[in-house]
Amino acid sequence: MLLNHKSKVGTLIWYFGGLLVLLGCCYMSSVIGVLRRSLGSMASSYVSGTHSMAFVTVPNMDVGKKLAHGIVRGRLAACVNIIPSVTSVYEWERKVNEDSELILMIKTSSEKIPDLSKYVRENHPYDCAEVISAKIEDGNEPYLKWIGDTVNKPVVPAKGDDK
């Protein structure tokens, strides 16, 4: 009987010991994960919100290209993607409309958004041009650095045609 009791106690000690080791590993894994993320973000030099994405709808490719070239040439953005074939449903002048449009996805510095909006208002064929933006929280750091470097270079001179 005493021998049987000792083996049960030994089994319980091994069981609880194993459980403690397992819990310790899980806890340490969590601690290591937090440390890794903290140290990784400390190494990042990008400040959240420094750059923004702006979106502008246009009626056709010619208008999209003309705006895109002017925006990039004027260093209002580093890049403009022209996304074709979207359908916009909207209310305008008390009437629901549906039009085929394109979207300009514009990557720029957040501080350039007011100048970008002004440029689009002055060069867009719509009475009320859409210019909406969202700050970029995070991303590929070399790409984000490229955006900042590009929009801070001198304006690119026009070649005589505005494509």
Beta strands, then each sheet from edge to edge (+ up, - down):
strand 1: 51-58
strand 2: 79-92
strand 3: 95-109
strand 4: 132-135
sheet 1: 2+ 3- 1+ 4-
end
